[in-house]
């Protein structure tokens, strides 16, 4: 049975798709972006205070996981990547570098990109670390579960901290997808055993 959030999300996503069609925007999944386009995206992440800076090398690494783009006439008007963290023997994916051109920003295209990437990694450990209330609301719409750092394995926290991803919980919130939520106890137990060994 669909919840109120499910219904709300489905309506918003369908409206976003219809808007893309109306505007001639295409949403594509790809592993291929030109170096010049990656340079533009890198500069964008550097200049936007709310975004974590990703240099071209980092973006190339993330591109191996694939990314979703919003394109029109060869120009990128939106993007989202997945940053892969290796934690013990596990891969943990983090949604990253979400951006939509200001011309289209008020039409829920960011949520559309988040939804597509979340579905793409629905059988993987997916985490979202974000500051904005809109992103938190969108995570909840997408069925992701809010967790605190105490719910996460110290090994995962250590990996995130080394990468500069450990944030102030008063400002930043952590969300995990349904798969991660269902396995988090097992995940933490295995990693705790790994520490003891």
C-alpha positions in Angstrom: 0.0 0.0 0.0 1.3 3.4 -1.0 2.0 5.9 1.8 1.3 9.7 1.5 5.0 10.2 0.8 4.9 7.6 -2.0 2.0 9.3 -3.6 3.6 12.8 -3.2 6.9 11.5 -4.7 5.2 9.8 -7.6 3.2 12.9 -8.5 6.3 15.1 -8.3 8.4 12.7 -10.4 5.8 12.4 -13.1 5.5 16.2 -13.2 9.3 16.6 -13.5 9.4 14.1 -16.3 6.6 15.9 -18.1 8.4 19.2 -17.6 11.6 17.7 -19.2 9.6 16.5 -22.2 8.0 20.0 -22.6 11.4 21.7 -22.4 13.2 19.3 -24.7 15.4 18.1 -21.9 16.7 14.5 -22.0 17.7 12.5 -18.9 20.4 10.0 -19.7 22.5 7.5 -17.7 26.1 7.5 -19.0 29.7 6.5 -18.2 31.0 8.9 -20.9 31.6 12.7 -20.4 34.2 14.8 -22.3 37.2 16.1 -20.4 36.0 19.7 -21.1 32.6 18.9 -19.6 34.2 17.3 -16.6 36.3 20.5 -16.1 33.1 22.6 -16.1 31.5 20.3 -13.6 34.6 20.4 -11.4 34.7 24.2 -11.5 31.0 24.3 -10.6 31.5 22.1 -7.5 34.4 24.4 -6.5 32.3 27.6 -6.9 29.1 26.4 -5.2 29.4 26.6 -1.4 26.9 23.9 -0.8 28.7 21.4 -3.0 31.7 19.2 -2.0 34.6 20.2 -4.4 35.4 17.4 -6.9 38.4 17.7 -9.1 38.4 16.1 -12.6 40.3 13.1 -11.3 37.6 12.5 -8.7 34.8 12.9 -11.3 36.5 10.5 -13.6 36.6 7.9 -10.8 32.9 8.5 -10.0 32.1 8.3 -13.7 33.1 4.6 -13.5 29.9 4.1 -11.5 27.8 5.9 -14.1 26.0 9.2 -13.7 22.7 10.8 -14.7 22.7 13.9 -16.8 20.0 16.3 -17.9 21.0 17.4 -21.4 19.7 19.6 -24.3 21.5 20.4 -27.5 24.7 18.8 -26.2 24.8 21.0 -23.1 24.5 19.6 -19.6 21.8 21.3 -17.5 21.9 18.9 -14.6 24.0 16.1 -13.1 24.3 13.6 -10.3 27.2 11.2 -9.6 27.8 8.3 -7.2 31.0 8.3 -5.1 32.1 4.8 -4.2 33.7 4.3 -0.8 35.3 1.0 0.0 34.7 -0.1 3.6 36.2 -3.4 4.5 34.9 -5.7 1.8 31.9 -3.6 1.1 31.2 -0.9 -1.4 29.2 2.1 -0.1 27.9 4.5 -2.6 27.2 8.2 -1.8 25.1 10.4 -4.1 27.3 13.4 -5.0 27.7 16.4 -7.2 24.0 17.1 -7.6 23.4 20.2 -9.6 20.6 21.6 -11.8 20.8 24.8 -13.9 19.1 27.7 -12.2 16.8 28.1 -15.2 15.2 24.7 -14.4 15.9 24.5 -10.6 12.3 25.1 -9.4 10.8 22.1 -11.2 12.0 19.2 -9.0 14.6 18.0 -11.5 17.0 17.6 -8.6 14.6 15.1 -7.0 14.2 13.4 -10.3 18.0 12.8 -10.5 18.1 11.7 -6.9 15.3 9.2 -7.5 16.9 7.7 -10.6 20.3 7.3 -8.9 18.7 5.9 -5.8 16.8 3.3 -7.9 20.0 2.5 -9.8 21.7 1.6 -6.5 18.7 0.0 -4.8 20.6 -3.3 -4.3 23.7 -1.6 -2.9 24.6 0.3 0.2 23.7 3.9 -0.6 24.2 6.9 1.7 23.4 10.5 1.5 25.2 13.2 3.5 23.6 16.6 3.1 23.0 19.9 4.9 19.9 21.4 3.2 16.4 20.8 4.5 15.1 20.3 0.9 17.6 17.4 0.4 16.5 15.9 3.7 12.8 16.1 2.7 13.7 14.6 -0.7 15.6 11.7 1.0 12.4 11.0 3.0 10.3 11.1 -0.1 12.7 8.6 -1.7 12.1 6.2 1.3 15.6 6.7 2.8 16.0 6.4 6.5 17.6 9.1 8.7 20.4 7.7 10.9 22.9 9.1 13.4 26.6 8.5 13.4 26.2 6.2 16.4 24.1 3.9 14.1 27.1 3.5 11.8 30.2 1.3 12.1 33.3 3.0 13.5 35.1 1.7 10.4 32.7 3.5 8.0 33.0 6.7 10.1 36.8 6.4 9.9 36.6 6.0 6.1 34.3 9.0 5.8 36.5 11.1 8.1 39.6 10.3 6.1 37.8 11.5 3.0 36.7 14.7 4.7 33.1 13.5 4.7 32.5 13.3 8.4 30.3 16.3 9.2 28.8 18.2 12.1 25.5 16.3 12.9 24.0 19.6 14.0 24.3 20.8 10.4 24.4 17.6 8.3 22.2 14.6 8.3 22.9 11.1 7.1 20.3 9.0 5.2 20.6 5.4 4.0 18.5 3.5 1.4 16.2 0.7 2.3 18.8 -2.0 1.5 21.4 -0.4 3.7 18.9 0.0 6.5 17.9 -3.7 6.3 21.6 -4.8 6.5 23.0 -2.2 8.8 23.1 -4.4 11.9 24.9 -7.2 9.9 27.2 -4.6 8.2 28.3 -3.1 11.6 28.8 -6.5 13.2 31.0 -7.8 10.4 33.1 -4.6 10.5 33.3 -4.7 14.3 34.7 -8.2 14.1 37.2 -7.0 11.5 38.5 -4.4 14.0 38.9 -7.0 16.7 40.9 -9.2 14.4 
